[in-house]
Amino acid sequence: DHHVDYGSGSGLQDRVAFVQSDPSQYDASIRLANVQESDTGTYQCRVKKNTIAVHEVIVTVQEKPAPPQCWFEGELIEGSSVLLRCYSR
């Protein structure tokens, strides 16, 4: 039917669009912009020509990692060994 059902209160209205301007030309793919953790869920594609075909995709959006904290252990002397460590939540 050339439309996207965004669900209630999903906040997707400004971030979802068909990849092709005319989905009736055999490509009903959608693009989800500015993905957020709250976008995690089951998405359903319903295509209706002569019959109806339905496919569901489960999308899991993970939190962006925090910037790493890095440091070194050992003496910075030419020819010696140092240990470089990085940690991120």
N, C-alpha and C positions, 0 to 999 in steps of 0.2 A: 504493500500500500504506500510505498515511498515515504514512510515515516519511521521515526525512532520513538519507542515508548521508554521514557526515562525513569519510570517508577515514581513513587511519591517522595518528595523531599530529598532526592538523591544529590542534587547540586550538579548534575551532569549536563544540563541544558546547554551551557555555553562551551562544553568541552568535548562533545561527541558530534561527529559528522560522518556522512558517507564518504568513502575514499573516492569513489567515482561520482560525478554530479548526477548521473542517471542510473540508479541501481537496477532498473529494469533491463539494462544491457548486460545481464548475467554476472554482475559483481556487486553484491550487497554488503561488502566489507565496510566496517566502520573503523574510525580512528578515535582513540581516547587520548586527549591531550592533558598535560599536567597531572599525571597519575598521582593519586593520593591513597594513603592507607585505607581510608573509608571506601575506596572503590573495590576493595576485596569483595568477591561474591560470585554468584553464578550468572552468567550472561547467556541469553538465548537468542538465536538467529532463526527467524521464521521466514521462509521464502515461499511465496504462493504464485505459481503459474497455473498449470492445469490441476496440480495437486499441491498439498502443503508439505513442505519438508522442514523439520525442526532439528536444530543441533544446539547443544548446550556446552559452554566452555566455563571452567572454573578458573577464576583469576585471583591470585594471591599477591598482594602488594606488600612488600616488606619495608620496614623502616630504613631510611638512609642511615648508614653508620655515622657515628660521631667522628669528628676529625681525630686522627691518630695522635697519640702522645709519643714522642720519640726521644731517646737519650742514648748515651754510650757509656760503657763501663770499661775501665782500663785507662792506662796512661797514653796520651797522644804523643808518643816519642817515635821517631822514625825507626822502623825495624821491629817495633813491638806489636803485639796483637791487641785489638780492641773488640768489644762485643757491642754491636748496634742493636738496640731493642726498640720495638714499636708495639703499641697497645691501643686497641680501640674497642669500645663497647658495641 
